[in-house]
Amino acid sequence: MKSEVIIGSRESRLAVIQSEMVKAYIEENNPGLTVSLLTMKTTGDIILDRTLDKVGGKGLFVKELDKALTDGRSDLSVHSLKDMPMEVPESLPVVAYSKREDPRDVLVLPEGAASLEESMAGGLPIGCSSLRRVIQLKEMYPGASFKPVRGNVLTRLAKLDGGEYSALVLAAAGLKRLGLEERISRFFEPEEIIPSAGQGILAVQGKKGTDYSFLKGFEDEEAACAAVCERAFVRELNGGCSSPVAAHARIIEGELVLLGLYYNEETDGWKKGRTSMAVTDKRRLLEQADELGSSFARELCLEYRKGVQK
């Protein structure tokens, strides 16, 4: 086994905190192993004046980290799973998924604002980083306007408090990991706003053929199951950064329950749905999760098209 492990990480405060969580686990469970972080700014962190679909998608958040892994400058990378492209190089597989933090989206108001209605009275838009959130929020707040917001969580909060937005919709996981849970004004349940696939889960990415036994026990079985199911759903629909496709899976009373959102770019229409599968064989859980995600994506797509044709 190696005597030193180098973890590649984006340099934002949240990314570093998340990487330090993995670092702490490795150190605690492998006495004598030296662990350090290699931080870097990715292309996605640099280009902030355009939405991701205009500049290359989620791959912009991992390109530099992938290169460091490939070149041997790092031994593994830590990502927010929701920021990873659906297609991962075979040479750089995900070697572990963390226990899931709160997967929900949340509403954040400017400091001092008592309600969304009060904050929206000035006509300012709600800041949203994805079409996935916008199309679901329009159902809840039909009178609201929306505007893209880029940058890390702290940058977005500064823009909100600086008077650029009436509110933000962010991931609960990031705010909680940053110790900013008090900024949350409202939680949106997954049935209200289906989260981005993988939201709240950390993905540890490694290099094929490398010994990662020092991570033994880190992976959370339920989170891995959810990750595989959600990403299979999105992948089946060719959903990328510009697509509002969404999926959320969880195990409830012995069943794997999946919520999904299908979006049709040609009609600008969409459909939500729910399906479930009994968990009967844990040895095949990941395989079954992948099958459920893929089959439900096809089913929801077909249901939407049949509805349009009526």
N, C-alpha and C positions, 0 to 999 in steps of 0.2 A: 504493500500500500504506500501511496505517496506520503511524504512528510509535510508537504505544503499544498494547499488548495487555494486557487485564485478564482474569485467569483466576479464575473463581468456584470456590470449594472449601469443603467442610465444614471445620470448625475443629479436628477431631480431629488428633492427631499423625500418624496414618497417612495421613489424607486430605491433609494439608499436604505430607507427604513425596512422595506420589504426584503432587500438583499441581506440586511443585518439579521433579520429573523431566521433566514436559512443559515447564515454564518453562525449564529448562536446555537442552533440545533447541532450543527456539525461539531462545534467545539465542545459542547456539553456531552456529546455521545462518543467523542473520539479524543480522549485526553492525549496531549502531546502532539496533536495535529495542528499545524499553524494555518490559519485561514485569513485571507486578506481580500479587500475589494479593489477591483479595477474599474473606475467610473469613467464614463465617456458621454459626450453629447451626441445624440443620434440626429440624422437628417430630419426626422419628424419633430425633434425638439427645436431645431433651428428655423424651419419654415413655418411661421405662425400667421402669415397674412392670407393664407388660403386654406380651404377645407381639405381634408385628407384625400377625398376622392379626386381632387384636382391636381394633386402632386404625387400620387403613386400609392396611396393606401397604407395599410397597417405595416407593410414591409419596411417602411421608412423608420419604424421604431426598433427594428431588430437587425438591420443590415450591418451596422458597425459591430454589434455584439456577436453576430454570426461570424464575421471576419476574424475577430479576436479569438474565438473558439477554434476556428479552422487553422489559424496561424500558430496556435499553441500559446498565445499570450494569456489566455484564461482557460480554466478547466471546466467551468460551467457558467451558465447565465441564468439570471432570475428575471422573469417577466410577469406582468399582469396578464393572465391568460387571454383576457378579452382584447388585448392589444396585439396578440400574435396572429399572423396570417393563418388561414385555414389549412394551407398546404405547408408542411414543415419538411425541410430536406431530410432524406433518409439518413444522410451522414451526420445529422445533428438532431437526434430524437429527443422528445420530452422524456426524461428519466424519472420524474416524480411530480405529483400534484399535491399542493398543500391542503390542509383543512380549510374549508370555505369560510371566509368572513361573510358578514351580512351582504347578500347579493342584490338587495333592493336599490332602486333609484330613489333620490330624495330631493325635496325642494329646499333651497337655501335663499333666505331673504337678506337684503342689505342690513347692516347693523343698525338697530334702532327701529326697524319697520315692525309694526304690530301684526300686519296681515298682508296677504298677496294683493287683496283688493286695494288696500291703502297704497301699496308700492306701485301697482299698475295704474293708479289714478293719473300719474304724470305722462302716461302714454309710452313708457319705455318697454322694450321687448323683453321676453324671457330668453335667457341665454341657454342654448342647447348645442351640444357638439355633434349630434347625429339626427338624421331623418327618422330613425327608429323611434326616438323619443318624441319628436315633433308630431308625427302622425297619431301617436297615442295620446299625447297631451291635448291635441286639438279637440278630441272627444270630451275631455274633462273641462277644458277652458276654451270654449268656442269663440270668445271675444278677444282672446289674447293674440299678440303678434310674437314672432320668434326670430331670433338672429343667432348665427353661429358664434361660438366663442372657442378660442384655441388657447393653448398654453397649459402649464401644469396647474394643479389645484390651487396653489397659493397665488399664482398669476391671475387665475380666473376670479378668485375671491377679491383680489385687489381691484379688478375691473368692475365687479359688482358694487363694492363699497365706494368706488370712485364715481358712481352715478351713471354707468354705461348701460346697466340692465335693471329691470324691475325685480328679477329673481334669476337664479340658476337652477338647473337640474343636473345633479352630479351623482356619482356612485357613492353609496353609504360606506362601502369598504375603505375607500381612499380617505374619507374624512375621519373615520374611526381610527385608522392606522396612524394618521397624522395628529391624533389627539384633539380633533376639532368637532367632535360629536355635538357640542353645544350649538353649533351653527345650523344644525338640522331643524327645519321648521315642520316638515311633514315627510313621513315615509309613504312611498307608493308600493302597495302590495303587488306581487308579481301578476296577479289577476287584473290589476289596473294598468300597470305598465310592465310588459314582459321585459326583463333585463337583457343586456347583451350576453351572448353565449360566453360562458366562462367567467362572468363577472363575480369578483370576490375570491377567485382561486388564483394562486401563484403557480406558475409552471417553471420547473427547473429543467433547463435544456442542457444536454451534454453532447459528447462526441462519441459516435459509434465505436464500439470495441474497447472503450475505457472502463476501468473498474470504478464503480460508484457505490461500493459496499459501505462506504462511510455515511451514506444517506439512508441506511437500513432503518425502517420504522418511521421515516418522515412522511411517506405518502399516506394520504387519507383515502380509504377505500370508497367511501360514499362520494367524495369530491371527484375522484377519478372516474367513477361511474357517470356522474352528472356531466363532467367535462367531455367525455367520449360521446355521450348521447346528444348533448347540445351542439357540439361541433359537427357531428354526423348530419344533423338536421340542416344546419347552415350550409355545409359543404354540398349536400344533395341539391340545394337550390342555387348553388353557385353564388352564395352571398358573400360579399366582401365588405370593404370599408364603406363604400358608397351605398350599399344596400341596407335597407332597414329591417332585413330579416332578423328575427329574435327568437331565442329559445331558453327555456329554464326547466331543468329537471331536478327532482328530489325524490327520495325514498320516503313514502308515507305508509305506515302500517303494513309493511311487507309488499308494497307496490311501488314500482318506478313510475312516477307521474311526470308527464312532459307537457309543458305549455309551449305553443309555437305561434309565430306570426309569419305569414306568407305575404309578400308584396309583389305586385305585377307592374313592372315599369311601363308597359304599353298602355295600360288603362289607368294607372296611378291609383289602383284599387288594392285592397288588402283584406285579409281574413285571419282571425285568431281561432285557435282551437286547442283542445285538450285530449290527451290520450293516456293510457296507463297499461302496465304489464305486470303480472305477478312475478315477484322475485322468488324463483323456486330452486335455482341452481347457482350458488355463488361462484362456482368455478367457471361458469360461462357468463358471469354478470357483465363484463366489459363487452363481450361479443354481442350479447343480447341488447345492451344499451346502444351500441352502434347500429344494430338492425332496427331498433325502435325509432331512433332518430331519423334514419334514412327513409323508412317506410312511411312514417307520419308526414314527412316533408312532401313525399309524392302524393299522399292522400289529401293533404290540405290544399295542395296546388290543384288537384283534380276537382275537389269540391268547389273551389273558387271559380274555376273555368266553367263548371256546370251551371253555377249560379249566374254567371254573366250571360250565358247562352239562353237562359230562360226568358 
